[in-house]
Amino acid sequence: MSKDAFDELLGKVGPLIAKADTRMRLSIGPAERLAICLRYLATGDSYRTIAFSYRVGHATVAVIVKEVAGAIWTTLVEETMPVPQTEDWRTIAAGFQERWNFPNCVGAIDGKHVVIQAPANSGSLYFNYKSSHSLVLLAVVDAEYLFRVVDVGGFGRSSDGGSLRNSAFGESLRDGSLQLPPDTVIPGAERLGLLPHVFVGDEAFPLLDNLLRPFPGRQLTRERRLFNYRLSRARLVVECAFGILSSQWRMFRRVITTSPEVTELCVKATCVLHNFLRRKTIGRSSRTPVVPVVAEKSAPTLRDPPMMGSNNATRRSIQLRVTFCSYLNEEGVVSWQHKVV
């Protein structure tokens, strides 16, 4: 984060995190409070390590991280992650068509496990299939690697499909209240008729009218393997977004020892900070050089949720997937896809 970006963020968050001076002592200024929180998010160091660095008590660091992370989310969520409207979905679909050659796609969806220390008296609620405890981060990402919808706080034992089913986004997807654009005819493929706008996900998600997943199995026809490749290519943006998130905010590469409530605030804060910083680089001709990361002994804490749960699909959903498969193998074919599959 550059100094200008820090100053801009401080101007937005400062009024919410500033404290009044008293007769007993001077308060910690908003700039230092913001720096302490960002230090924790960017490194994942223990509260005691950060307390030694800033000459404050470790209990003070704990209070600051919780308050500032909540303030960052409250301040930036409306600016960097507003609820998408119909026109926003259309813009996202145009971006996927232009950059990833996938029509009527309004987002890539996936879930990741954020590994935490086992909360007291939690039983197996947070225990996941990799024998660790975690919260689930469910996210929808657009073609520019920006988070458009996030849901944090799902229990680690849940699969992607279970997290989607229990989330507010999943309920809106099922009842049709997401304000997605109406079904449209893809230019050049009028024979296929009206096609809905869809999200793309992996095999862990159910097949719905507005959610596509790959064809299952290994003995697939060439056309279906090409469809799986094109869908996975469009879905790759959410994997890249998670990779960028964990590279910028290294707390995801450690076992987070705070309570689930504080962890949820920190994860949401990093998502809006990701968008806040990402929007400043979109459109630039150059990018900051990527520093090679030395492999660490400890496994990264962003992990794929298991593929389990009910994936029973309706006949219409199955037919829609076949229709998209037909388009990607005929009107929507790209010259290099036959060299890949």
N, C-alpha and C positions, 0 to 999 in steps of 0.2 A: 504494500500500500504506500503510495507516494505521500509526501507532506501535504500537497494540495488536497488529495482525497481525504486524508485524516482531518484536515481543517474543515472541509465541507461536511464530513460526517459529524464532527464536533459541533458545528453550527446547528445541525438538525437535532442531535441527541442531547446536547448540553443543557438546555432548559429543563429536561426531565430528570437529569441525574445530578444537578447542582444541589449542594447542601448549604445551609446557613451556618455562619460562624456563631460561636457562643462565647460566653465569658470564660469558660473553662479552657477552650482550645479552639484553634482554627480548623476549619473543615478541609478535607481533601478535595482539591479542585476538580472540576469536571474533566479537564484534559488528562490528569493523572488517573482518574477513575476509568476513563475510556481506554487509556493505554494499558491498564492492568487487565481489563477484560479482554482486549484484543490479544494481549500477550498469552493469556490462558488459551484462547481459541486457536491461536496460531501455533502454539507449541505443545499444549497438553501437559505442561509442567505441573507439579504438585503445588498446592496452595502455599506450602512452606517455602518452596524454592522462589516463587514469585514474591512472597512476603520479604524474604531476605534481599531480593533485588531492589525493591521499592521502599524498604525500611518501614514497613507497616506490619501489623499483626496478621497472622494467617486467618484468624476469624474475620478480620476486616476484609481480606481478599475474598473470602467466601461470600460475604454480604454484597460486595461490589460486583462480583461476577454475576450473581443472580439478578440484581437490580438493573445493571447495565445491559445484560443480554435481553431482559424483558423490554427495556426501553428501546433497544435497537430494533427489535421485532415490531413494537408498536409504532415506531416512527417511520420505518422504511417499508412496511408491508403494503400500504396503500400506494406508494410511489413505485416500488420495484416489482411487486407481485400482486397487482389488482386482480379482482375476479374477472376473468375473460368474458366479454360480451360477444355477440354474434359477429361483429366486424373484426374483433380480435381473433376469433377462430378462423375467419376467412384469411386474414393476414398470415397466420401460422400455416394454414394449408398451402398458401401460395409459396411460402418459404420452403416447405418440404418438397413441393413440386419442382421448384427451381434448383435446390441444392442436392436433393436426394432422390429425385425422379420417382416420387411416390404420390399418386393423386389422392385428393380428399383426405389427407392425413392431418389431423389437428393436434398431434402430440405423441411422443413415445413415453410409455409408462413402465416403471420398474420399481422394485423395492430392494432395500439394503438393510442389513443388520448393523446396528451401532452397538458395539460390545461394551457392556457396563459391568461393574462389580455387582455381585448378587445382592439385591436389596434384602433387608432384614425381614424375615417372616413372609417371604414372597412365594415359597414353595417352588413349583415348576412353571409359574406363569411366564417368567422371562427366560426359561431354559430352552435353548434352540437345538437344532439337529446336529450342530457341530460341538456340542457339549460345552457351550459357554452361555452366558446370560446377555441378553440384548434387548434393545428397542428397535422397532421397525420404522424406517423412513420410506414412505411411499411417495413417489414424485412423478409429475408429468412435465416433460421437457420439450421445448420447441426446437426449431431447426437451428437456432443460434446458441444452443446450449444454455438457455435461460430456464430457470424453474418457473413454471406457470401455476402449478398446484402442488402443494406438499401436505402430507398428513403424517404427523410424528406422534409416537406414543403407543403404537401397536405392540402387543406382547410378543416376545421373541419366539414363542412356540407357534405363532401363526405363520401360515404360508403367504405367498403373494396374493393368491386368490382370497384367502381368509381376511387379510388386511384390507383388500379392496372391498370386500363384502361388508366389513364392519366400519368403513370410513364414510364420512359425509359425502366425499366425492363419488364413492361407489353407489350410494343411495341416489344421488342426483343423476348418475349415469343410467341407473335402472328405471327411474321414474320419468326420465326425459326432461329434467329441469335445468340442464346445463346451457341452454340457449345456443345449441349447436346450429349451424346454418342448415336450411332445408336441403333435402336430397337434390343433387344436381346431375346433369349429364356431362360426362367428361368430354371435352372437345376432341373430335376425331373418333370418338367411340360411341356414336349415337345408337348403334345397334344394341348396346348393353342396357340402355334405358337409364332411369334415375338410380344413382348410387349414393349411399349415405356418407357422411363424414365420419371418419373412424380414428381411433387410437390404435397404436401398434404395441404389442407386448410379446413376451416369450411364452414358452409352453406352460409356465406356472399359472397363467391367467386363463379364465374361461373364455370361450368363444361366444361373443355377443353381437348384436346387430351393429353396435358402434365400437367394437373392440375386436381386432384381428389378432390371431396367433398363428404360428406356423402349422403346416400339416404335420401330424405326428407320424412316427415310424421311420424306418430306414429304407425299406424297399419302395421307394417312391418313383413316380415317373419323372422324366426330365423336366416337364412343365412345372410340376409341383416343387421340384428342387430349385428351379429358377425363382419361383414365387417365394420360397423360404429364404433364398439369398437376398432378394430385393427387399423383403420385409425386414430381415435382420440388418441389412445395410441402413435402412431408415431408423430402426430401433437403436442403432449403435450410439446415437446422440445422447441417450440417457446414460449409457455406460460411460461415455466420455465426460459427461457432466459430473457424475459421481467421482470419476478420477481427478478432475480438476478440483472438485470440492475437497477431497482428502489430501491433495497436494498443497493447497493453499492453507488449509486449516488442519494442522497436524494433530489436533486432539483426536481426530478420527483414527489415527494410527496407534493409539494407546488404549488401554482399558480405562474407561472413564469411571472415576470413583465417586462421583457426586450422586445425589439422589435422583431417581427417575424424573422428578419434576424439574430440577435444575438442568439435567441433561436434555430434556425436551426443549427448554428455553434456549439452551446453547445451540442445539441443532437447528432450530428455527432461525436463530440469529445468523448463523453461518450461511443459511440458504439465501436470506435477503441480502447479506453482505456480498455473497457471490454474484447476485444480480446487480447490485450497486456498482461493483467493480467491473463486471463483465460489460455492462452497457457503455462504459467509457472506452472500451477497446473495439467494439463492433464498428466496422467500417474503416478501420485503420488498415493501411497497406502493409504494415509491418507488425510483428508480434515480439514480445519479450522472449529472448532465447530461453529454451527450457534447460534447466540445470539437471544433469543426470543424477538420479537418486541412487545412492548405495543401498543395496538390499539389506534390510534389517533382519535380525534373527526372529523377532516377534512378528506374528502374522498381522496384516492390516486389519483394522476393526470394522471396515465396511465389507460385508460379506453378502453373497447371494442368499435369499431365502429359499427354502426347499420347494420343490415342485410337487404339490400334493393338493388334495381337495377335489371337489366335484367340478368337472369340466363338461358336463352335459350341455349340449348346444341344441338350439331349435333348428328346424329345417330351414327357416329363412336365413339364419346366421350361416349355416353350412353352405347354402346356395350363394350367399353374398361373397363368401371367401372364394368359391369357385369362379364367380364372375370377375373378381379382382385378379385371380390367377390367369384367366383368359385375357384380360386387358394387358397384363404385364408380359405376356408371351406373344401378343400380336400388335395391337396399336401402340402400346406403351413400351415396346422393346427398345433396349439401348444396344449400341453396336458391340459393346465389350462384354455383355453378360454371358454370352455363349463361350467366351474364353475362360471364364471363371468357374462355371459349373460344368 
